Amino acid sequence: MGRQLIYWLFLGVIGLAVFFVLHSKIAFNAGAPIQLSKSAIEQQTASIAQQLGFSTDSLQMMTKRSQHLNYYKTLKDSADSSLQSTADLNRSGIHLTGWEVNLGTAQDEGDGYSRESNDFLSTLGRLGIRYDQQGNVRRISSYNGNPNPTFVSGDSLFAIANRIVRDVLGYNLQNYRLDYVDVRDTVFTSEPVSKQQPLELSQTRVGNNMVFNWVKSNVSADGPHTMSLEVKPIIRENNTPNMANIRYGVAVEEFKAMDQYEPEALDTPESISTIDLATTFGSLAFLAIIVVFFGIKYINKGQVEWRRALFILVTITLGILGWRVLYLMNTMSGFWNQTSEALFILNNLIFAAILGLYGALAYIGWEAMARNRNEQQLHLLDAYWRKRFFFRETGEGLLRGYAIGGMLLGIFAVALYLAGTVYYQYDSQFGFTEAGMTPKLLTINLAIWVNTCLVVLGHIAVSTGFLQSKINNRWIYYGSGILLLGFLFSGSGMLFELVGAEWYDLIVYTALAVIVLLTFHNSGLVSFAAGWWVFMSILLIMPYWGSQSMNVAYVAWTQFFILGAPLIYGFIAYKYGNSVSEMGGYIPEYQERMANHLRVEKEIEIARESQFKLMPLRPPSAQGIDVYGFFMPSFEVGGDYFDYILGTNSTADSQVLNMTIADVSGKAMKAAMHAVFTSGLLLSRLHKDAPDSILREIAPTLHSRTDRQTFITCIIAQYHFENQILKLANAGHCLPILKRDGKAEFINTPAPKFPLGLRSTVDYQPYELQMQQGDFLLLYSDGLPEAVNPQGERFGFESLLRLVEELDTQQRPSNEIAMDIKRKVQKFSDYQLADDTTIICLKV
């Protein structure tokens, strides 16, 4: 094992040890593992319900774990620095944790959807019961305005109250004394209470409510400091055919068993400070912006592994939706009608899909940035996507991951201890829900999987990648990254919360961000994801660790076994696995496409350069002429070709200017290849043959080497300097234009004018024209008159004639005339050429 890896493991073990040493001082649930399972609490509730005179068979039950944060804050605010740790408080029986059970009826089909439990329980709720850590009833409350299901019969209210507290709720009244009895306005005349008044009778009640208050007389005995029971006297009449049966009794309105400093409200009022609101929405907004930005950026660039992104999208969506559906089944399903359940599932499907899309975009952005920077462990992740896992690097990555998990736990514990605060379970927006859900191992691991994906990809990978793209200085990057991650963790991403002011969050999470940033860049995504998974797993299962109930403790034991399996696999893979480098490099499909695209672009550029090299770089210079031409392809390469060369035409004293333009049907590479082929045929004869002879001789070759859909128009002109005669031959090309004495006209060349390639034999005819001083000749391809403006109108041949007549062909040189024509056609077509455009301008 490498020395560096040993250092990592050593630091991880130290961090893990520090966490477990400090756990009793930093965890709200320390010293109070869950002793009773949800099913045990519900069985106990059903038993108590029977003793209180009703059955739970006709009622729905919602059971969830409760953490009494307001009580802890009250103790902390009222005590000095000598306040015991949460573990000591929990072991001494302080009511910091427990269970809350709400009983109620199911919705009718016409009832509306209400998302929050407090909302629908205000209508459907019948009774609420709170248990402490040991399973003792600490609170009973009825819902104002809703029918109370409890009824305990008896002739004496005192006897009934004693029986409820002693026999039903299980408190030893020998350790308590009755402090006082609060009679609301009216008392029973049968009891020795001052201000006796006559007994008031009605159909369902006898007198007003009575509140009994007990105070602990034996301070050394276990149990709450005070107890209060409020009952409502009622009469129930059961009529039978033979007689009327009247029963006297009470309904339990409220019961409180409270410690000395315990507040009335155990739960912290749900209020969000301005700082909390700004931190939460600020972090979410930042993450959404950069993840969407980078995701769309690389999608537009085509740098996407769509199968991987789709897998992330689907698994995160299913993970979140599955967890939420299980939450519905374990909590509110019995209360809601089918419409409410369907709306809940639909809302959460949308929510899950949004987070799934967020995760997919985050992965797209990270992978593209990682490939650009050639990050470590990327090749390992590529192997995993190819379903290959057993590598030495996998073992090393897992071992580093467990070391990172231990370091995160250690730093987290130290930061909490130094800040003087504790963390508590808050695994979803619904609070601490995992304890009341089944199957726990599935829901816990769903929560950890989703959290690991979203936090590692979004909070860490993309956000740090964003900073790396903006900051070059290493120290500024690390400083900014630590502050940014501390801010993001404070706003979102954690499956727990901290007790205390908002600045506690910033201090603790900023300290955690130091390890996050350093280990992420020194290990890689695979290792860090494993470390974050270990970190979250241990934090989530600590409330189950140490429970004496096997129905609860199995969760911790099984999850520790799940945590141990990859660790053992890591050691085996590290020792016996092959190197991932032996598998061969992986090239993403989009990189192959990009490479192919770049190769094609390079080849096209080579073809473009080659095509332009076949055409003249500069016009020939000779006494008595001014000639200039250009070629503009509509794509990278085109099907036009032009040339002009000086020759002798087989006589030593007869100098001629040979000019030609060829236009191949079609566009782009196919047309360009035929144009190159045609140029070779033309160049081989252009020096010595007459125009009509050249066309007749190359026609058979082009006919045999082109397909039926391809043809080439071509015009060849020879200007003889000695006698100023222009000889022309035309194979289906645009008619040349001659401007003489300010008047432009088409030169009507003789038939036949079949384009080259259509027939093997064509008897092309020559045409001779006596040129005069001051004449201007324009040879052009059809891209010039067929130019189209944004309105769909063509430039046309008549406009071309007018353009030539408007040009100053007497005073200006041919190159300026050619550029005027070029600018005119470009402006007309909004710089979007419909076809290749080529011209040759000749001034005599």
N, C-alpha and C positions, 0 to 999 in steps of 0.2 A: 504494500500500500504506500502510495507516495507521501512524502513528508508534508506537502501542502494540504493534502486531504486529511491527514491526521490532525493538523492544526485546526482545520474546519470542524472536524468531529469533536475535538477537545473543547472548542468554544461552544459548540452546540450543547454538549453535555453540561458544561458549566451554566449556560443559560437556562437549561431545563431544571437543573438543581436549584438555581436562584428562584425560579418561578414557584416551585413547590415549597421552598422554604418561606417565601413571602406570601404565599397564597392565602393564608389565614388572615393576613392583614390588608389584602387588596381586593378580596372578592366579597361581594354582598352576601352570597350564599355559602360562604365558608363556615364550616362547623355545622351546617344544616343541610346535609344531603337529603334528597327527597326520600322520605321514609314510607310513605303510602302512595300506591299507584292510583291512577285515575279511577280504575275499576273498583278498588277498595274504598275510595271516598264515596263513590256513587252507591255502593252497597250499604255503607254506613248511613248515607243520606236516606236511602229507602227504609232502613230500620228505624231511624229517628222519625221519619214521616209517619210511619204506622203508629208510633207512640204519641205523636201529636195529632192523631185522629184523621189522617188522610192517606191515600195511596198514591205512589208515584206512577202507577201503571197508566193512568189517564193523563199524565203531565209529561212534558218534555224537560230534559235536563241538559244544561250546558255547564261543563266543568273546566276550569282553567286554573293554572298556577298563579298565585298572587305574590307580589313583592311590595312590601309596605315602605315605600321610599319616604313618604312624608313622616312616618314614625322615626326613621333613622335620621332624617334631617332635623327633626325636633330634638332628638337626643343630642345630636352634634351641636346644635345651636345653644342648647341649655347647659351643656357640659363644657368643661375646660379641656386642656390637653390630656387630661387623665382618662378620657373616654376609652372604654375597653374596645378591643378590636371587634370586628363583626363576628369573627369566629367565637370569641368569648361571649358576646351578646347572645348569639344564637344558642350556644351550649347552655347558657343560664336560663333559657326559656323565654327570652324576649321575643315578642310576637312580630318578627321581621318578615317571615315568609309563611306561606300556607296555601290553602286551596279555597277557591270561591266557586260555589254551586248556585246556579239560578234555575228555579223551577217555573214553568209557565205552560201556556196552552199553545197549540199550533194556529197558524194564520188561517183565516177563511180564504176561499178562492178569490174573493173580491178585494181583499186587503192589499194595500200598496206596498211597494218595495222600499225597505229601509236598510241601508248598508250598515250603520253603526248598531252594535248590540244594545247600547243604552236606549236608542230610539225605539226599537221594536219591543224591548222588554218593558218599557214604560206602558205599553198597551197589553202585551201578552204575559208579562211577569206576574207571578203569584207570590213567590217567596224566595228570598236570597239567604244563603247560609255561608258563613266564612269559618274555615277550620284553621287551626294553627299547625305548626310543623308536626306536632305529635298526634294530630287528628282530633283535638278537642274543639268543640264548637265555641267560637269567640264572638260571633255576631249572627243574629237572625233579624231580618227586616222584611216587612211586607211592602207591597206597592200601593201607594195611596190611590184610592179610587178603584182598585182592582179587587175582586173577591179574594178573601183570605181563606185558604183551604184548611187551616188548623182548627181543631176543636178538642179541648181536653175537658172532660166532664168532672164534676165534683160539686159538693155542697158548700165548701169553704174556699174562698179565694186564696187565703193563706195556705191552706193545705195543697191546693192546686199548684200555686207558685212554687212551694217547696218541692212538690213531686216533679215538676218540670225541670227545675234546676238540678235536683239531686238524682232522680231516677232516669230522666230522659237524657239530660245533658251530661250527667256523670260527675258533678262537682260535689265535693265533701263539704256540706254546710257546717260541720262541726268546727271547721277552721275559719268560719265567717260568723259575723253577727249582723242581724238585720238593723241597718242604720236608720232607715226611715221608710215610710210608705207614703207616696205622693198620690193623693186621690184627686183626680181632675174634676173639681166642682162638687161631686157627689160621692158619698161613702155608703157602705152597707150598714144598716142598723144592727145587724147581728154580730158585728165585730167591734172590739173595744177601741174605737177611734174617736177622738174629740170631734166636736161639731157634727154630731150624728144627725142625719136627715132621713126622711122616709125613703124606702126603697122604691125606685121608679121601675115600672114594668112596661114592656112593649112586646111586640111579636117576636123580635129577634134579639133583644138585648136587655140587660138588667144593669142599670146604672152606667156611669161613665168609666173611662179607662182608669186603671190603677197601676202604678209603677212601684215595684219593690226594689230596694237598694240594699245590697250587702257589702260590707267592708271586711277585709281579711283581719281576723283577730289573732291568728297564729302566724306571725311574720316569717317564721322559719319554714312554714309549710309551702309546698309547691302550689302554683296556681296564680291566677290573676289577682291584682290588688283589689279591685272592686267589681261587682256584678250588678247589673240592672236588668229587670224584666218588666216589660209593659204588657199588660193583658187587657183584653176587652171582654167584659162579661156578656154572654149571649145565652139565649134559650133556643133549643131545637125541639121541635114537636114532630113526633112520628106517629101518624094516625094509622090504626089498624081497624079491621071490621069490628072488633070487640071492645077496643078501648083506645084512648089517646095516651101516648107515651111522651111525657115532657121531660127533657134533660137540661139541666143547668150546667154551664161550663164557661170556658173562656177560649178566645182566639189569641194566639201569641202575636202581638203587634211588633215587638222589638225586644231583642236581647243583646246585651253588651257585657262581655267579660274583658276588662281592660287592665293593663299594667299601670304602674303609678304615673308614668309620664306619657302614656299612650294618648295620642290625640283622637278626637272624634273621627276625623277623616284620615284613613290609613293611606289612601292613594293620593299622590301629588296631583293637584288640579292640572288639567291639560291646558297649558298656556305656553305659547312659544314667544320667547323674547325677540326683540328686533335683531340682536346679534345672531341668535340661532337661525332666524329666518333668512338673514342675509348670507350666513355661512352655507346653509343647506341649498338655497336656490342659486347662490353664486357658484358653488362647486358643481351642481348639476348642470347649470347653464354652460360653464366652461367646458366640462366634459362633453356635453352634447355638441357644442360648436366644433371643438377640435376633432372629435371622433368622426362626425359627419363630414367635416372639411377634408380630412385625410382620406377617409373612405371613398368619397366621391372623386377626389383628386386622382387616386390610383385606379379607380374604376374607369374614369375618362381616359387614362393612359393605357388601359387594357392590362394593368398589372394585377390581375385577380386570378386566384385559384378558386373557381366558382364552386367546385365540389366541397372544398374545405369550408368556404364561407357559408354554404347552404347547410352543412353539417352543424356548424356553430349556431346558426340561426334556429334550426329545428330543435337541437338538443336543449338550448337555453329556453326556448319557448315552451317545450314540453315539460322541462324541469320546473319552471315557474308555475305553469298552469296546473301540473300534477300536484305540486305542493298546495296550491290554493284550493283545488278541489278536495284534497284530503282535509284541509282545514275546514272547509264547509261541511264535510261529512262528519267531522268530529265535534263541531260546535253548533252551528246554526241550522243544520239541515232539518232537524226535527221541528223547528219553529216555523220555517218558511213554507209557503205554498210553492207549487211548481213554477209559477211565473217569477217569483222572487229568486228562486234557485237558478232559473235560466238566465235572468238578468245578471246575477252575480257571476256566473260562468262566462257570459258574454263580455262583461266588463273586464274580467281578469284575462280572458283570451286576448283582448286588444292590448291590455297592459303587458302581457307576456310577449306578444308579438313585437311590440315596440322595443322591449328590452332585448329580445332575440335579434332584432335588426341592429340595435346598438352594438351588441356583442359581435355580430358578423362584420359590421363596418370597422369596429376596433381591430378585429383580426386582420382584415384586409389592409388597413393602414399600417399595423405593426409589421406584418410579413413583408410588405413592399419596402418599408424603411429598413428592415433587418437585412434584406437581400442587397439593398444599395450599399449598406455598411458592412456586409458580410459578417454578421454577428455570430458569435459562438453559439453552439447548440442548435443552430438553424438546420444544419445537416442532419442532426439527430431527430429533430421534429419531422423533417422530410421522410426519414426512415419509418417513423411511427405512422405517418399517413399511408405509407405503403405496407402497413401491417407487419413490420419487422421491428422487434423490440429487444431481442437478447443481444446486447452489445456491452462491451466494457464501458463505453461512455454512458450507457444507460445506468449501469451500476454506480458509476462515479457521480452522475447527475442526481440520482436518488439519495445517495449518501450525503451529498452537499445539501440537498433539499431538506433532509431531516436536521442537518446542522443549522441551516437557516431558520427552520421552525423553532429549534431550541433557542437560538440567539434572539429571535423576535419575542419569544415568551419571556426571556430573561430581561431584555431591555424594557419591555412593557411593564413587567412587575416592578423593576427598579423605578421607572418613571412614575408609576402610580404611588409607590411607597414614598418617594420624595415629595410628590405633590400633596400627599396626605389625603388621598381620596380612594374610592373603590369603584370597581366596575360591576355592573349587574346585567343579567340576561335580558336581551331585547332582540330576539332573532328575526323579527319582522315588524311591519307597521302595526301589527295587532298586539305587540308586547312579547311576553314570554309565553310562547304557544306550544313549543315542542313537548313540554311535560304532559300536556293534555291531549296529544295527538297520537294516533296509531296508524300504521306501524311506525314506531319512533325511529328505528334505524333507517328506514327509507326516507322519512321526512327530514331527519337530521342530515343525511348525506345528500339529499336533493338541495337543501339549503347551502351546504358547504360547497357543492359542485358549482352551483350558479354563482355564489359569491366569489369563488376563486376565479372563475372565467371572467366575470365582469370587472373585478378589481384588478387582477393581474393585467388584463388586456387594456382596459380603459384608464383606470386611475394611474397605473404605473407605466406600462409599455408605451402607450400612445402619448401620454403627457410628457414623459421623459424624452421620447423621440421628438416631440415638438420643441422642447427646450434645446435639444442638441442641434436642431436645424436652425435655431436662432442665435445660440450663444457658442462662441468658439473658445473663450477662455475657460479652462478646466475648473478653476476655483469658483468663478462666478456661476458656472453651470451647477456645481454641486451645492453651492449656497442657495441658489434660486430653486433648484430641484427639491431640496429638503423643505424649504418654506412652502413650496407649492403642494407637495405631497401632504404635509401637515395640515394645510388648509383643506385639501380634498378629503382626507380621512375624517376631519372634523365635521364635514358636511354630509358625507354619505359613505357607504361601502362597508360599514362594520355591522357585525351581528351582536353587538353589545353596546351599552351606554355607560357613561361615567356620571357619578354623583358629584354635583358641585357646579361652580360657575363655568361660564363658557371658556374662560381662559385656561381652565384645567384641560379641556379637550385639546386646545392648541399646544400646550406644553407637552402633554403625554404623546400626542400623535406626531408632533414634530420630532421628539426623541425617537419614536418608532421609525420615522421617515429616514433617519440617518442610516439605520441598519438596512432598511428597504432599498435605498438607493445604492449603497455600497455593494450589498450582496447581489442585487439584480445585475449590475454591470460586471461583477467579477465572477458570476456563475452562469447566467443565461436564463432564458425564459422557462425552460423545462425544470431546472433546479429550483428556481424561485417559486414556480407554481406549486411544486411539491412542498416547499417550505411553508407557503401560505396555507395550503391544505392542512398540514400538520398543526400550524398555529391555530386556525379556526376550529379544527376538530377537537383539540384539547380544551379550548375555552368553552365549547358548547357542551361537552360531556361532563364537565366538573360537577354540576349539580347532582349527577347520578352516582358519582364516585363516593364510595364509603357507605352507601345505603345498606341497611340491614334487611331490606326486602328484596328477595330475588327477582320479583316482578319489576323492580326498578334497577337493581344493580347490574342485571344482565346487559343493560344498554351500555354502561361504561365498559364492562369486560369485553363485550363483543366489538365495540368500537376500537378499543385498544388492540384487540386482535386484528381488526381491519387495518389499523395503523401499522402493526408489526409486520404484516405480510409483505408490503412493498419494501420494507427495510431489509428483510431476509432476502428477498429477490435481488435487491441492490447489491448485497454482499456476494451472492452467487454470481450475478452477472459481471460484477467487477473482477472476480477471480477467474471465471471460466469463459466469459463472453469474448467474441472476436471484436476487432475494431470496426466501427462503422465506416471507416475509410475504405475497407476492403469491399464494401458493398458497391462502391462507385458513386460518383456524384449524381445529384438529382438536378435536372434542369426543368423548371416549371413550364407548363404548356405555354403560358403567355410569354415567357422568355424565349422559348423556341419560336413562337410566332414573331416576336420582336426581332430575333436573330434572322429569321427568314425574311422578314420585312426589310431589315437593314441590308441584308445581302441582295435582295431584289432592288432596293434603292441604289445600292452601289453599282450593281450591274446595269441598271437603267442609266445611272450617271455616266458610267463608262461608255454605254451605247450612245448617250447624248453627245459626249465629247468626241467619240469616234465619228458620229454622223456630222458634227460641225467641222471636224477636221477634213472630211471629204469635200466640204464646200470651200470656196476661196476665202482666205483670210483677208485679202485686200484686193481691190479691183485692179485690172491691168491698166497700165499707163502707156498711151500711144498718142502721137500727134493726130489731131483731127477728131478725137472722140472724148467723151466724158461719160463713164459708165459706173453704176453702183447698184448693188443688190443686197437684199437681206432675206432671212428666213425666220419666221416666228411660229414655233409649234404650239398647238393648242394644249398638248400634254407635254410630259418631259421629253419625249421624242415624237417625231412626226413622220408623215408619209410624203412630205415634199422634198424636192431636191433641186438645187440650181447650181449653175456653174457658168463662168465666162473665162475663156482663155484665148490668147493670141496664137495664130498659126499661119502657115504659108499656103495651105491647101494644095500641097504637092508641087508648087512652083516657087522658085527661090525669090522671085521679085513680086509676088502677089501676096501681100500681108492681109490677113482677115481677122475679124473678131468673131469667135464662135460663142454663142449664148444658148442656154437651154434651161427649161424648167420642166420638171416631171412631178406629177401629182398622183400618188397611189390612193386608191379607194380605201376607206376605213381610216382608223386612227391608231395612235400609240405604237406599241412594239411591232405588231404584225405588219402594219403599213411601213414602219421604218425599215424592217428587214428587206422588204421588196424594193424600197427606195434605194437602199444601199446596193442591192443586186443590180438594179437598173442603172445606177450611176456608173458601175463598173463597165457595163455594156456600152454606155454612151461615151465614157472617157476613152475607151479603146478605139473608137472610130472618129471622135470629134475633131481630131487634128487633121485628118486627111480626106474625109468623105463629105459629100454633099448632104444637106439635111434630109432630103427625101430618100436618098440611098441608105442613110443611117437607120431611118425608121423601118424601111423595108427589110433590112438585114437583121435587126434585133427582134422583129415581130415574132418569127417562129420560136426563138429561144424563150421569150417571155410567155408565149402561149403554152409551151410545154412545161414550164416551171411554175405556173400560177394556177390556183384553183378557179372554179367557175364564178366564185363570188368576188374575185379580185381582178381589177383592171387598172391600167396606168394611162393617164392622159399625159401628153408630152408635146412640147413645141420646141423647135430648133431654129435658130436664126443665125445667119452668117452675114456679116457686114464686110464688104470689100473696100478697103481704103482707096485703092487706085481709081476705081470708077464709081464709088459711092453707091454700089448696088447692094440691096438687102435681099438675101435669099431666105425663104421661109418654107417650113414643112410642118404640118399640124396633125397630130394624132389625137383628136377629140378634145383638145385643150381650149381654154378660153381664148377668144379672139384678141389679138394684140390691138393696142390703141396707138394711133399716130396723130400727133398734134403738129399741125402746119399752119403757119400764119394765124395763130390763135384759135384755130378750129380743131376740135378733137373728133376722130372718127375711128370706128372699128375697121380693121383690115380683114376682109372676108377671104380667108384662105380657101383653096379649092378642095373639093371632095376627091376621094373618100376620106372621112375623118374618124374612122373607128379607133377607139382607144387601144393601146397595146395590151395584148393578153386575151382579147376576145376572139381573134382569128389568127390562124397561123400564117396566112398570106394576105397582105393588103398592099395594093399598088398606090402608095402615097404619092401625091403629085407636088411638084415644087411650085413656088410662087416667088416672083421677083418684083422688087419695088425700087424705083430710082429715088434715092434719098437726096435731100437738098440741105444746104447750109441752114442751120436753125431748127431743123426738125427734131422732134422729141418722140421717142418710142418707149412704150410701157408694155413689158411682159409681166404677167401676174398669174397666180393660181386662183381657184374659185373661192378660197377663203376670204378674199377681199370683197367681192360683190355680195357674198352670202353672209357677211357679218350681220348679227342680229342685236338690236337694242333691247333694253329691259321690257319694252312694250311688245316685243315680238315682231317688230318691223325689220325687214331686210334692208341692207344698204343699197343693193341693186346696181345693175349695169348703167342705167341712165344717170344715177347719182355719181357713179364713177367717172363717166364722161364729163359731167359738169365740174367735178372736182379737178380733173386734169386741165380743163379749160381755165379754171380759176387760179391755178398755180402759176407762179412766175417762173416759167421754164426758160426764159431768155436770159435773165440776169443771174439767177441762182444756180449753183452747181448741182449735179445730179444727186450727191449724197444728202444735201439739204432738202431737195425735192422728195427723196425717198423717205426722210424722217418726217416731213410734213404729212405724207400719206399714212405713215405708220401711226403718228399721233391722232390723226383724224379717225382712223378705223378703231383704234383702242378706245378713244373717248366715246365714239358712237356705240360700241358694244359694251361699255362700262368695264373694260379690261377683262372681259370674259369671252375669249375667242371661240366661235363655234367650230372652226376648222383651221387647219394649218394655213398660214398666209405667207406667200413668197412673191417678191417683185424684183424686176430688173429695170432700171431706168437708163436709157441711152440718149445722150445729146450729141448731135452731129454739128 
